[in-house]
Amino acid sequence: MATVEQTLVLINKVGLHARPAAQFVQTAAGYSASVMIEYAGQTADAKRILQVLQLGAEKGAELHVRAEGADAREAVAALAALVAERFGEPE
């Protein structure tokens, strides 16, 4: 079983606020891999919206993403792309 880890920096204006958090969760849920996020000493299941929102991650936050499973690499790549694209928000 593959384990993939990557640190992502939130560059969108509102961080993991409601809409971006929902997009993050929907993206993670599209993969069979287990996906966890660590931020500020807290860990959240990336497929559970309330846990993701409770992280309170704002612009500039560094999220450590860890995925385990057959499609872990694809899951992390998709989440990294989502963050890099600012969740579709304008600059």
N, C-alpha and C positions, 0 to 999 in steps of 0.2 A: 504494500500500500504506500503510495507516494505522499510525502509531506512537503508542502511548499510554504515558504514564509517570505513576506515582503513588507516593508514599511512604506506606507502611503501618507502623503502630506495633503491635507484638505486645502484646496486653493479657491474653492467657491466662496461666495460672500457670506453664506449663512451656516457653513459647516454641515453637520449631520442633523439639520433641522427636519421638520416633518416630511416634506416632499423628497429631499435628497435621501433621507433615511429610508423612506419607503422604496425608492429606486434601488438603494443598496441591498435591502432585504429581498426584493423581487429578483434581483440579479443573482444573489447568493442562492436563493431557493431554486433557481433553474439548474442547479448542479447537485449531483448525489453526494459530493464531498461534504464533510463536516467543515464548517468555516467559523472560526472564532476571531474576535477583534479584541486587542488589548489597548487600553488608553488610560493614562493617569492612574495606573494601579488597579484598574477595573477590567474585567473580562466579560464579553458579551457574545452570545450566539448570534452570528450575523444573519440568521434566518428568523429571528424573533424581534419584531419591531419595537416592543417596549424596552427590551434590553439594549437595543442600539440607541434609542432615544435617551435612555438613562445615562449613557456615557457622557452626554453633554459636550460632545466634541465640536469645537468652533473652528473658524478659519485659522489655518496655520497649525492645527493639531496634527500630530504624528500618530497614525494608527498602525499598530503592528498586526498584520493579518496573517493567520495561519490556517491552512486548509489541509485536510487529510482525506485521501480517497483516490479512486481511479481517475477522476477528472479534476483533481486538486489544482494542477497547473493551469488548466483552462479557467477554472473559477477565479483564481487569483488574477490572472491576466484580464478577465472581464471586469473585475472590480477595479483594478488599476486603471483600465481605460475609462471607466465611468468617472473616477475621481479626476483623471487628467483632463477629461472633457468638461469638468466643472458641473457635472450632472445636467448638462445642457443649458446651464445658466449663462447669460452674457457676461463679459468681463467687467 
